[in-house]
Amino acid sequence: MKYRAGQGKIKYEHGMIKGLRELLEELQKNEAIQSMIPGEIKPVKKSSSIKIRRLTPTPTGFKAIFHSGGAVQDVFFVGDEEELKQILKKYLD
């Protein structure tokens, strides 16, 4: 995986929806998260604040679908499934 220097666990391959970068930078401080991989940004109906609309288990952790400011973006979280679920559930809409 390609990471930018000084950015730790976040893989920067795509841009990020409004508020996501700050949230991921905060979440990377948690030891249960091994890496975070944002996907492509897609347009959707307007939404105001950043929220997870769906959390789907994957073989290595979870895929979270974030909505913010009229866009949606998948983020793949790699780490312990139970710990990730506890960390991410407070962002569920």
Secondary structure, 3 states (H helix, E strand, C coil): CCECCCCCCEECCCCCCCCHHHHHHHHCCCCCEEEEEEEEEEECCCCCCCEEEEEEEECCEEEEEEEECCEEEEEEEEECHHHHHHHHHHHEC
